[in-house]
């Protein structure tokens, strides 16, 4: 339990992604300090909860619109050639999020970015630590990722079992992952994410253009109401996709050649 300006807060969650909430939070603190305005503890709790949710959601992989067979999607953001969708479902359910964009790259470049776990903190939103724990072959690996949660809350971490497949007909690549919380011993300073499902998909379009999508469904744990989580569910993944595009455009992986990936040459 933490006390801020005389208000006790228990199990609060932050995210640096929501600038409006941050601004409002600091305004509240200043008003309380300068003018002795009484602030209800529940108000602090609500603001801090909004701030944390989107950061944790974004780092549980690196591991939904229109309607498909199983999911109805609602477009929630369209900026810088990146679109973000959330699953159209009841607010008390765990929502799935999908972000997508189109890039110019080889499939080897894109897969290399995902598989280079130690560099995930260069582009995955608020990722502070990442590493491969086990890789029996190029198509299967177990990955550890940790979210650097702003004070005063505990970090979150997640262990993901990952499978890579490539369609022999259209050359699309699918990297799917699911949480395996018991694989590694938990630490006292971090809260383990116990449910997470993610999918990266790379679909070649021709002329070196590739449609990139990232889908994620995650329960960040703790006692945050699910409707509150759903308010910020798309923000972290959107930031992660923006980081993915930025690291791709940096040229760091432009010479990547993976023998187990077949390139689309049309």
Buried (B, 14 or more C-beta within 10 A) or exposed (E): EEEBEEBEBEBBBBBBBBEEBBEBBEEBBEEBEEEEEEBEBEEBBBBBBBBBBBBBBBBBBBBBBEEEEEBEBBEBBEEEEBBBBBBBBEEEEBBBBBBBBEBEBBBBBBBBBBBBBEBBBBBBBBBBBBEBBEBEEEEEBBBBBBBBBBEEBBBBBBBBBBEBEBEEEEBBBBBBBBBBBEEEEEEEEBBBBBBBBBBBBBBBEEEEEBBBBBBBBBBBBBEBEBEBBBBBBBBBBBBBBBBBBEBBEEEBBEEBEBEEBBEBEE
